[in-house]
Amino acid sequence: MSVQIWTYIFVGITFALYIGIAIWSHAGSTKEFYVAGGGVSPLANGMATAADWMSAASFISMAGLISFMGYDGTVYLMGWTGGYVLLALLLAPYLRKFGKFTVPDFIGERYYSKTARVVAVMCALLVSFTYVAGQMRGVGVVFSRFLEVDINTGVVIGMVIVLFYAVLGGMKGITYTQVAQYCVLIFAFMVPAIFISIQMTGNPIPQLGMGAKGADGTYLLKKLNGLSTELGFAAYTQGSKSLIDVFAITLALMVGTAGLPHVIVRFFTVKKVRDARKSAGLALLFIAILYTTAPAVAVFARTNLINTVSNKAYSDMPTWFSNWEKTGLLKFNDINGDGKIQYVAGTANELTVDRDIMVLANPEIADLPAWVIALVAAGGLAAALSTAAGLLLVISASVSHDLIKNVFNPKITEKQELVAARIAAVGAVCVAGYFGINPPGFVAAVVALAFGLAAASFFPAIILGIFYKRMNKEGAVTGMIVGISLMVFYMLKFKFGIFDGGKAAVAGLKAHWWFGISPEGFGTIAMLVNFAVSLIVNRFTSEVPQGVQEIVENIRIPSGADKATH
């Protein structure tokens, strides 16, 4: 059977599974809609958290980034992995004990202020919509190639599927759907990686195959370094980013992770704080399977791509090349008119490859069976849809629970709140679809900016809220506003060229980056400014009420500590 038929089969089966789970787990209360009733097992929550965490950026884009950036691309690997550890150990247990299942809810209660809650909601919406833009682009990329439909049509199909199980099942439906999606995405990522590792090195373990010798007796990484330098690119294992930028991006991704509202809410779906810790540990294990494999996939993909296309006749290119050309994500421009593909660094380059296609095209480049190629498409959709659903729920809860119920209409009934949550989810899906149809960049770049926004806004407020009982509302609110405003300004100026003549000017603006730090890493600077502003304003404003200080002290005390004997 053809790749397209296999894709229809796999995507059809998985979509039917997601819809079936949504119908089975229909949410009948706000608690089920927001936190799945609070009765999810640690194992299921660990798998759901892993699926929620491993978005289209992890599945589709991260290995693609590493394959093009080489050593420099590992900042995404280090930042996202370290960030999850930071979240699991430093924040999740305390937030779970505090008992508020959204970040704006925590900030509103901890800082005893409706203003703080509203500012937190605005930040959550900005972070979530920026993040979901990357997911919907991932959906469009997969649909445009493997189902051979218009990219806009693909986004609409994805919107309908997400809308169905997110609106009907809420967090309850999303949780059990994400368990299924984790199984799909990890299987889809590992199968081709194992196939290609055996094909290139004879080693079935991709993590070991990456450092093994190929059929010609040369170590794979050494061979890739040679291929890269011959074409004028930097050696694959050699970094070109400045140390300060590497540090800034890694830290921004780490602390941004700790402030991501759609991941934090997962720790409220279990019964006890102990279960939250267990599910955090299990999720880290499940995430590590993909994250330790991604660098190997990057090496395999880059090596195969160079060997297949470099200085080869365009007329001799295999079918996969023309298939990806149709999507516009792969472009050949025969500058010298010799009919051969000059894939080199600099202005003589004739091949443009979108980074987001590397994982999806990798099985085709390696000439794997059609069913393996189709499996990757189903996995990419699972990764994008699982995170999109989690983000849409955060947006929905922020509007219905944090704004409508806790600010504008405290007397709203549970039934009315549930209706408001579902209406908000519909609106969020429509906005997400717009971003999917008009994508602002490749998946991982957009997602990295979302992490920067979360680092600039939420992380200081959460950390100070847990570990500094004298942090007051004036300091926290001012810090969040200044931090996220600074990040948005820097992002618009240096990523999109809004203040300097548009996107055409962005390349030239690199020389003017503040402190030599890229937009993806500027969340670190904005976060530090947030901390500084929060503490300075706190120093000169009102004291925190005694009752709030006692609550903060209580959430830092382990359960049962008051019963301990000496």
N, C-alpha and C positions, 0 to 999 in steps of 0.2 A: 504493500500500500504506500501511497505518497505521503510526504510530510504533512501536507494539508489535511488529508483524511485522518491521519493519526492525531493531529492537533485538535481537530473537531471532536474526536473520540475522547481524548484526555480532558480537554477543556469542558466538554459537555458533561462528562462524569463528575468532575470536580465541582462545577457550578451546581449541578443537581444535588450533590452532597451538601454544599453550603446552604442552598435554599431549604433542603429537607431539615437540616439542623435548626435553621431559623424558625421553621414552622413548629418543630418539636419543642423548642425552648422559648416559645412566645412569652414575652415579659408582661406580667399582669399588674405589677406595682412599680413605684419609682425606685424602690430598693433593688428590684430585679433589673430594672432598666439601667441604673447607674452603676451598681456593683455586683450584679448577678446574684443578688440575695445574700451575699456574704458567705456562701457555703461551698465554694469551689475547693477541690482537693489540692494539696501542694504540687502533686505531679502534673495535674491538668493545668494549674495556674502557671507552673514553670514552662510548660510547652507553649501556652498561650502568650506568656510574656516574651518568650524567645521569638515567636512569630510576630508579635507586636513590635518588637525591637528590630528584627531583621527585615527591614523595609526593602523597597526596590533599590535603594541606595546600596544596601548590603549585598543583595542577590545579583542585581544587574550591573550596578555601576562601580562598586568598590574594586573588584578584580580588574575592571576596565581601566580605572584610574591608575592602579598599580602597574598594569601592563604598559601604559604609556609614560608614567612618571618614574617607574622603577623605584629606587630607594626612597625618593621623595614621597611617593604614594603611600608609604607605610605609616605616615602621620595619621591617616584616616583609620588604619587598623589599630594603632596604639591608642588613639584618642577615644574611639568608640568602645574598645574593649575595656580600657582603664576607667572610662566613664561609668560603664555599667557596674564595675566593682565598687566604685565610689558611691554610686546610688544605693547599691544593695547593702553596703556596710555602714555608711555614714548617715543616710537619710531615711530609707524605707522603714526600718523598725520604729523610729521616732514618730514619723508621720502617721504610721499605722496606729500607734498608741494614742496619738492626739485625737484620732477618730474622724477626721474630715477627709472626704474622699475626692475632693478636687483641690488643686493648688490655690485657686481664688478663695475657696472655702476656708482653707487653712490660714491664708494671709488675712482674710477678713476677720476671722475669730481671734487669731493670735495678736493682730494689731488693732483689735477692738474698734474697727472703723469701716463704715460703708464705702468711704472714699478709697481706702486701701483695697477693698474687695473689687470695686469698679475698675481701678487701675490694673489690678491683677487679671481681671476678665479681659480687658483690652489687650494686655500683653499675651495672654493665653490664645486669644483669637489670632493675633498677628503671627505668633510662633506656629500655631497649628495650620493656618492657611498657607504659610510659606512652606511648611513641611509637606502638606498634602499635595501641593503643586508638583513636587518631585514624584510622588506616587502616581498621580494621574498621567504624568508624562511617561512613566514606566509602563503603565497599562496601554497607552497609545502606541508605544514602540513595539510591544509584543503583538498587539492586534494587527498593526499595519504590515508587519512582515509575515507572521505565521497564519493568520486567517485571511490575509490578502484583502482586507477591507480598508476603506479610507480611515486615516488616523482619527478623524473626528468621530466617525461612526464607532470606532473601537472604544473611544473614551465614553461615549454615550452608553454603550453596552456595559462597560465597567461601572458606570454610575448607577444604572438600573439594578445590577446585582448587589452592589454595596448598599444601596438604598433599601433594598428588600430586607436583607438580614439585619442591618443596623437599626432601621426604624421599627421593624416588627419585633426583633428579639432583644434590642438594647444590648447592654453589657453581657447579659446571660447568653443571648444568641451569638454575640461576637466572640465570647470566651470559648465556647465549644466549637465554633467555626474555626477559630484560630488554632485549636488543637489539631484539627484536620489539616489546616493550611501549613502548619509546621511540618507535619509528616510529608506532605506533598513537596514543599520547597526543599527540605533537606535531602529527600530522596532524589529530587530532580537536579540538585546541585552536585551531589556526590557521585551518582552513576556515571555521567560523562567524564568527571574528573578522574575516576578510577580507570575507565576505558582508555583515556588519553595517556594517563601515566604508564599503563601497561604497554600501550602502543609505542611510546617514545623512549621509555627506559626499562621496560620489563618489570617494573616495581608496581604492585597493585595499591600501594599506599601513597597518595599524591604528595603528602607532606615530605616523604622520604624521596619520592621520585624527582621532586624539584631539585634536589642536591645530588642526584645520581648521574651516572654516565649514560649517554645515549648510545644508539647503535654504532656510531662511529668511534666510540671509546673516549669521547670528549665529555667533560662535565657539562651538564645542560646550561648552568648559569655562565660558565666560561664561554660556551658557544654563543649564548645570547649577547654577552658583552662584546664579543668579536663582531657579530652581525650588526649590532647597534652602532659601534664606532666606524665600521666600514661604510655605513650609510650617512655618517656625519652626525648621528645622534650621540648624546652622552652615554657612557657605559651604563648598562642597566643597574649595576650595583653601586653606582657612584651618585651621590647626592649633589644637587645644584642649588637648592634653597639655602638661604642664610640660616644660621643656627637659631637666631631670635624668631624667625618666621616659623620654623619647625616647632619650636617650643610653644609659640603663641597658638598655632593651629591645634596642636595636640591638647593643650590645656583648655582651649575654648570648646573643643569637642567633648572633653572629659566633664567639665563643669556644666556644659550645656546639657549633657545627658542627664545629669543630676537634677536639672530643672525642667525636664520634659514632662508635661502634664499627662500625656497619654500612657506613659510608662508607670508613673507614680501611682495612678489610680488602680493599677493592677494589684497592688498590695492590699487593697481593701476588699478584694473579692474572696479572701480566705477567712476562716473563722477566727483564728488567733494570731497574735504577734509571732509566736513560734512558727506557725505555718507560713507566715510572710517570709521569715528568714529561710525556711526550707525551700520554698518556691523560688526565692532569689538565687540560692545555690544551684538548684536544678536548672534554672534558666541559663545561668552562666555556663554550665556544662553543655547544654543544648546549643548555645550560641557558639561556644568554642569549636564545635565540630565544623561549622561553616567558616568561621574566622581563621582557623588554622589552615584550611584548605584553599582559601581565596588567593594567597600569594602563589601557590602552586598553579592554580588555574591561570593566573596572570602570566606566569612564565611560559606555560604551554601555549596559551593563545598568542602571545607576542612572537614566539619562535615560529609557530606554524604560519602566522600571517606573513612575516617577513619572507620565509622560505617559499610561500605560495605566490606572492605578488611581485616581489622585488625584481625588476629588470626582466619581467616576463611579458610575452606578447598579450595584449589586451584580448585579442581574438581567441586565445587559448585559455582564458579564465574559466573556471568551473561554474556550474549553474548557480551556486550560492552567491557568487559575486554579482551577477545580474539581478538576482532576487533582492539583495540588499540595496542595489542601486535604485530600484523602483521605489524604495521607501524614502530616498533622499538622504539617508544616513551614511551612505558610502558614495563618494563622487570621484570620477576620474576625468582629469583635464589634460589632454595630450598637448602639452606646451610646445615640445619640439617636433611634433608631428611624425614620430618614428613608429607609432603603433605599440610601443613598449611602455610599461608602467615604471616610471622613475619615482620610487618611494625613497626619498632622501630628505635630510634636514635642509631648511632654507627655502629660498624663492624658487628653486628648480623642482621642488616637490610637485608631483602630479596627482597624488592620491590623498583624499581627505577622508579620514575614518572617524566617525562619531564614537566616542569612548563607550557610550552606552550599549553598543552592539557586540562588544567583545565576548562577553559571557554567552550571549544568545547565539552568536555566529560560530563560536568555538567548535561545537560538535559538527557543524557543517564543514568548516575548514578542515577538520580532522577526518572528514568522510566517515562519520559514525552512522549506524543504522537510522532509518527514518524515525522509528519510535523513540529513540534517545533524543533526537532533535526536537520532536514534539513534546517530550516530557519536560524539557527545559522551558518551553513556552508556558506550560501549565504551572511550573514552579515560579517563573517570573511573575505571572498573574497572581499566584497565591501570596507571594511576598508583598506585592504592591497593594493588593486588596486588603490584606490583614492589617497593615499599618494604616491604610486610609480609613478603615472602619473604626479603629481605635481613636484616630484623630477626630473623626466626625462625631464620635460620642463625646469627646472632650468639648468640642464646640457646642454641641447640643446641651450638655450639662451646664456649661458656662452661661449660656443664654437663659435656659429655663430655671435652673436651680440657683445659680449665683446672682443673676440679675433680676429675673422676674420674681422669684419667691423671696429672696433675701434682701432685695432693695426696693423694687417697685410695688409688689403686691404680696406682702407677707401672709395674707389671709387666703391665698389661693388653695384650693383643695388638691388632694393627691391626684385625683383623676384629671383635673385641669392642668396640673403641672406635667403629667405624663403626656397629655395632648400637646402642650407647649414644647416639650422636649422633642417629640416626633416632628412637629412642624419646623423646629429649628434645625433638625437633622436634614430635612428635605431642602431647606434653604442652603445649608452647608454643602450638601452634595452638588447643588447647582453651581455654587461658587467654585468648588473643587473642579467640576467639569470644565468651567471656563478656563481655569489655569492649565488643565490638561490639553485643551484645544489651542491655547496660546501660551505654550511653555516658555518660562523665562530663562532656561538654560538646561544643561545636562543634569541628570538626576542628582548625582552626589554633590555638585556645586550648590544646587538649590537647598538640599538638605543640610549641608554644612552651614549655610547662612541661617537656617532655622535654629541650629545648635548655638550659633553666635548670639542670636536674639534671646534664647533661653538663658544663656550664660549672663548676658548683660542685664537681664531683668529679674529673673526668679532666684538664681542661685544665692546671691547675697541675702535677699529677704528671707529665704528658707533657712540658710545656715545661721544667720543672726537670730532668727526667730526661735531656733531650737537651742542654740548654745550660748546666747547672750540674753539673759532674762530682762535686762534693763534697756533693751532696744525698743524704742517707742514708735508710734505710728507715723509721726512727722518725718523721722529719719528714713524709715522704710519706704514710704510713699515717694518722697523726694528722690531717693536713690534709684528706685525703679524707673521713674519718669526720666531722670537724667541719663541713666544707663542705656535704656532702650532707644531713647532719642538720639544719643550719640552713635549707637550701632546702626540705626536706620540711616542717619545722615551719611556715615562712612560707606555703607553698603550702596546707597543710591549714587554717591559721588564716584566711587572707585570700581564698583561692579557694573553699574548701568550707565555711568557717565551723565547722569541727570543734570548736573550743574556745569558740565563741560562739553556740551555739544552732542550728547547721545553716545550710543555704544561704540561708534567709530573712534571715539576719543579714548576709550578705556585702555587700550594697549599702551598708549603714550603716557597714561597717568601712573603706570607702575613705578616709574622713577620718583613719583611724588608721594608714594605711600608713607604714612606717618610711621616713623621708627623702622621703616622697611618691612612693615607687617601687612600681609594681604588681607582683603575683606573677610576671607574665611577664618583668619586668626584674630581679627580685631575684637571679637567678643571678649577676649582675655583683657584687653585694655579697658573696654567699656565696663567689664565686671569690676576691675580694680577701682575705676572711677566711682561706680555704684557704691562699693564698700566705703570709700573715702567720704563721699557725700553723705551717706547714711550715718556714719559715725560722727561726722562734724555737726550735722543738723541735730542729731540726737543729743549731742553735748550741750546745745544751747536751747533746748525745748523741754517740754513737760516730762515729768516722771511717769513711768509705766505703772498702772494701777496694781496694788498688791495682789489682788486676786489673779491677775494675768501672770505675774511673776511666779506665783505658787503653781499654776498650771504648767508653766515651762519647766520648773524644777521637777514636777511629778513625771513628765513624759521622759525625763532622762534617767529616772530610777528604774532598774529592771524589775519586772513583775515578781512579787513575792519577796523582795529585798527587805521589806519591813518585818518579815517573819523570821529572818535569819537569826541564828544564835551565835554568840561569840565563843 
